[in-house]
Amino acid sequence: MKKKLLAFALCIGAYAALFAYSVHSDQKTDTSEMTDVSRLMPVKIKQTVKGQEGETLIDTVKEANRKNIKISIAGAQHSMGGHTYYEDGIVLDMTGYNKILSFDQEKKTIRVQSGATWNDIRNT
Ligand SMILES: Cc1cc2nc3c(=O)[nH]c(=O)nc-3n(C[C@H](O)[C@H](O)[C@H](O)COP(=O)(O)OP(=O)(O)OC[C@H]3O[C@@H](n4cnc5c(N)ncnc54)[C@H](O)[C@@H]3O)c2cc1C
């Protein structure tokens, strides 16, 4: 009887340990996975490149073209549906490409790099 109880306790212990591990591992963020704010369709990507300089972006596009790798572009990643990213593609993270190039208060015009958000503009 004692042996049966011990085996039962061992099974419960093993199950609890596996359950705790699975819950914990679900919370890990896989950096090679990309998703948008909806988290509906995570996609395994090859690499993320944060473009702060135009040259980085140009080089990345050229290299991807040479290697026949698809590129997707990410801004604040606030779109929904998960359709933006290509599997095994390169993601160009544009959030660092956000300089304010010129601002004319009189003409009410502003030129910005294409990763600029309203927040970047408001903080100018
Ligand atoms: C809670 C919530 C509320 C929202 N409210 C509104 C609202 O009130 N009004 C409204 O209009 N929208 C709203 N949206 C929608 C959201 O603002 C748009 O989906 C917008 O495109 C998100 O911009 P993003 O920079 O996050 O783009 P991302 O999600 O990163 O990308 C969206 C698309 O734009 C492309 N892209 C991104 N950056 C660039 C770039 N620099 N150059 C070229 N292509 C680029 C991407 O490839 C992708 O196809 C809301 C979304 C959420 C989740």
The ligand as a Gaussian input file, in Angstrom:
#p B3LYP/6-31G(d) Opt

LIG

0 1
 C       -5.945000      49.675000     -30.149000
 C       -5.770000      50.205000     -31.535000
 C       -6.378000      51.395000     -31.877000
 C       -6.228000      51.902000     -33.171000
 N       -6.823000      53.096000     -33.465000
 C       -6.675000      53.617000     -34.689000
 C       -7.254000      54.882000     -35.011000
 O       -7.905000      55.508000     -34.191000
 N       -7.074000      55.367000     -36.261000
 C       -6.356000      54.693000     -37.197000
 O       -6.204000      55.197000     -38.322000
 N       -5.805000      53.490000     -36.912000
 C       -5.945000      52.946000     -35.700000
 N       -5.383000      51.739000     -35.412000
 C       -4.672000      51.038000     -36.467000
 C       -3.190000      51.359000     -36.465000
 O       -2.954000      52.657000     -36.062000
 C       -2.705000      51.135000     -37.882000
 O       -2.726000      49.757000     -38.129000
 C       -1.309000      51.661000     -38.204000
 O       -0.910000      51.196000     -39.452000
 C       -0.299000      51.210000     -37.202000
 O        0.946000      51.824000     -37.529000
 P        2.284000      51.073000     -37.152000
 O        3.423000      52.037000     -37.250000
 O        2.129000      50.352000     -35.858000
 O        2.394000      50.067000     -38.356000
 P        2.812000      48.534000     -38.360000
 O        1.763000      47.728000     -37.656000
 O        4.200000      48.361000     -37.887000
 O        2.718000      48.291000     -39.933000
 C        1.493000      48.447000     -40.627000
 C        1.773000      48.401000     -42.124000
 O        2.547000      49.537000     -42.537000
 C        3.788000      49.115000     -43.106000
 N        4.825000      50.049000     -42.615000
 C        5.079000      50.360000     -41.320000
 N        6.066000      51.276000     -41.244000
 C        6.431000      51.546000     -42.524000
 C        7.401000      52.427000     -43.110000
 N        8.196000      53.211000     -42.373000
 N        7.504000      52.443000     -44.449000
 C        6.697000      51.666000     -45.237000
 N        5.753000      50.826000     -44.732000
 C        5.627000      50.771000     -43.398000
 C        4.009000      47.685000     -42.612000
 O        4.791000      46.933000     -43.512000
 C        2.571000      47.167000     -42.539000
 O        2.125000      46.722000     -43.790000
 C       -5.490000      51.213000     -34.139000
 C       -4.871000      50.008000     -33.780000
 C       -4.994000      49.503000     -32.499000
 C       -4.310000      48.232000     -32.133000

